[in-house]
Every structure is written in structure tokens, then in C-alpha cells.
């Protein structure tokens, strides 16, 4: 176990040395761009307090999936304003991409 830990530490120092001296990407930058940023994007969507907006005719009522939506406009409202939705698998802001029922 000690040898593995020592090997990991030496590897990280070597990676940092290479990144600093030869222009590669440091472990900190890699961790930030590959792990932290996607998680932050996934969990920091805009949420409104009582889950009702004045400019919308939709209300957050607990629905989470594309099969429960009646239109693409409704699905967009839900992923932007409602908690615990599961309609945007690749987190690009476009819900129900594979649901032909909601697509023109």
C-alpha cells in the first residue's frame, strides 16, 4: 500500500514538473476542467423559489421525464426551473433530444 501511494505521489510531481516546464496541462487544471466544471454545471441550474414564474403557463408539479411532457416548450421550462428533472442526458440544455413525439 505504501509503494502504491509513493508511486502516485511521484507520478503527480512528475506530471506537475512536465506541465510547468513543457507547457502541458497540470493535474489541477485537468481536475477542474474534467471533473469539477461538469459537476458544477449539472447541479447549479437556475431554480425559482415557489417553482412558478409569472411569464410562464407551466408549474413545477413533480414531473421529471420526457414521457410526462406534452410539448418541447414545457420540457424546456421544467429543466430550467424545476428540481430533479431527468430530461437532458448530455447536459447541453436541450431536453428530450431522442423523443420524436416532442420533436417537429
PAVO-169471 format. One line per field, with one value per residue (C-alpha): residue in one letter; chain; x, y, z. Coordinates in nm, 4 decimals, always signed. Each point is the difference from the previous one (the first is absolute). Layout:
<figus>
rest <- A;...
kette <- A;...
X <- X;...
Y <- Y;...
Z <- Z;...
</figus>
This chain:
<figus>
rest <- X;X;X;X;X;X;X;X;X;X;X;X;X;X;X;X;X;X;X;X;X;X;X;X;X;X;X;X;X;X;X;X;X;X;X;X;X;X;X;X;X;X;X;X;X;X;X;X;X;X;X;X;X;X;X;X;X;X;X;X;X;X;X;X;X;X;X;X;X;X;X;X;X;X;X;X;X;X;X;X;X;X;X;X;X;X;X;X;X;X;X;X;X;X;X;X;X;X;X;X;X;X;X;X
kette <- A;A;A;A;A;A;A;A;A;A;A;A;A;A;A;A;A;A;A;A;A;A;A;A;A;A;A;A;A;A;A;A;A;A;A;A;A;A;A;A;A;A;A;A;A;A;A;A;A;A;A;A;A;A;A;A;A;A;A;A;A;A;A;A;A;A;A;A;A;A;A;A;A;A;A;A;A;A;A;A;A;A;A;A;A;A;A;A;A;A;A;A;A;A;A;A;A;A;A;A;A;A;A;A
X <- +0.0000;+0.2851;+0.1660;-0.3200;-0.0437;+0.3630;-0.0358;-0.3099;+0.1751;+0.3068;-0.2270;-0.1826;+0.3253;+0.1320;-0.3169;+0.0152;+0.3682;-0.0732;-0.2995;+0.1942;+0.3116;-0.1392;-0.3412;-0.2268;-0.3173;+0.0561;-0.1899;-0.1899;-0.1170;-0.0977;-0.1961;-0.1750;-0.0953;-0.0817;-0.1656;-0.0947;-0.1439;-0.2392;-0.1270;-0.0419;-0.1915;-0.2275;-0.0939;-0.0157;-0.2980;-0.2171;-0.2859;-0.2867;-0.1366;-0.3637;+0.0661;-0.2428;+0.0945;-0.2263;+0.0901;-0.0697;-0.3137;+0.1783;+0.0358;+0.2545;-0.2118;+0.2494;+0.0200;+0.3528;+0.0030;-0.0608;-0.2835;-0.1914;+0.0331;-0.2529;+0.2266;+0.3617;-0.0749;-0.1231;+0.3105;+0.2238;-0.1856;+0.0399;+0.3777;+0.0603;-0.2272;-0.0881;+0.2114;+0.0833;-0.0743;+0.1483;-0.0576;+0.3415;+0.2341;+0.3022;-0.0571;+0.0071;-0.3234;-0.2087;-0.2529;-0.1544;+0.2370;-0.0942;-0.3754;-0.1536;-0.3420;+0.1096;+0.2210;-0.1449
Y <- +0.0000;+0.2375;-0.0722;+0.0810;+0.3276;+0.0905;-0.0824;+0.2223;+0.2902;-0.0325;-0.0156;+0.3183;+0.1858;-0.1198;+0.1104;+0.3419;+0.0385;-0.0913;+0.2339;+0.2910;-0.0401;-0.1270;+0.1686;-0.2943;+0.0085;-0.0211;-0.2508;+0.2864;+0.1386;-0.3481;-0.0671;+0.3365;-0.0432;-0.3719;-0.0550;+0.3155;+0.2122;-0.2699;-0.0710;+0.3712;+0.0447;-0.2920;+0.1137;+0.3792;+0.0393;+0.3003;-0.0853;+0.2299;+0.0064;-0.1144;-0.1588;+0.2269;+0.2858;+0.2851;-0.0174;-0.3734;-0.2061;-0.3042;-0.1000;-0.2351;-0.2904;-0.2796;-0.1340;-0.1011;-0.1892;+0.0767;-0.2494;+0.2181;+0.3190;+0.1218;+0.2384;+0.0959;+0.3438;-0.1696;-0.2193;+0.3076;+0.1708;-0.3053;-0.0415;+0.3718;+0.0532;-0.3262;-0.2225;-0.3669;-0.0168;-0.2785;+0.1185;+0.1283;-0.2983;+0.1835;+0.3250;+0.2254;+0.1811;-0.1727;-0.2403;-0.3117;-0.0182;-0.3596;+0.0382;+0.0202;+0.0655;+0.3511;+0.0780;+0.1558
Z <- +0.0000;+0.0815;-0.3318;-0.1885;+0.1886;-0.0587;-0.3703;-0.0274;+0.1736;-0.2234;-0.3060;+0.1011;+0.0607;-0.3338;-0.1790;+0.1691;-0.0953;-0.3622;-0.0164;+0.1467;-0.2136;-0.3300;-0.0213;+0.0697;+0.2081;+0.3734;+0.2164;+0.1656;-0.3369;-0.1178;+0.3174;-0.0337;-0.3665;-0.0029;+0.3391;+0.1885;-0.2850;-0.1323;+0.3521;+0.0719;-0.3275;+0.0786;+0.3497;-0.0357;-0.2288;+0.0647;+0.2329;+0.0947;+0.3541;-0.0100;-0.3413;-0.1803;-0.2293;-0.0980;-0.3684;-0.0298;-0.0241;+0.1436;+0.3653;+0.1577;+0.1134;+0.0510;-0.3551;-0.0966;-0.3311;-0.3683;-0.0148;+0.2476;-0.2091;-0.2564;-0.1942;-0.0506;+0.1492;+0.3171;+0.0187;-0.0362;+0.2848;+0.2223;-0.0477;+0.0577;+0.2991;+0.1735;+0.2265;-0.0622;-0.3718;-0.2106;-0.3570;-0.1095;-0.0065;-0.1433;+0.1945;-0.3059;+0.0927;-0.2659;+0.1547;-0.1529;-0.2974;-0.0778;+0.0560;-0.3483;+0.1507;+0.1100;-0.3006;-0.3198
</figus>
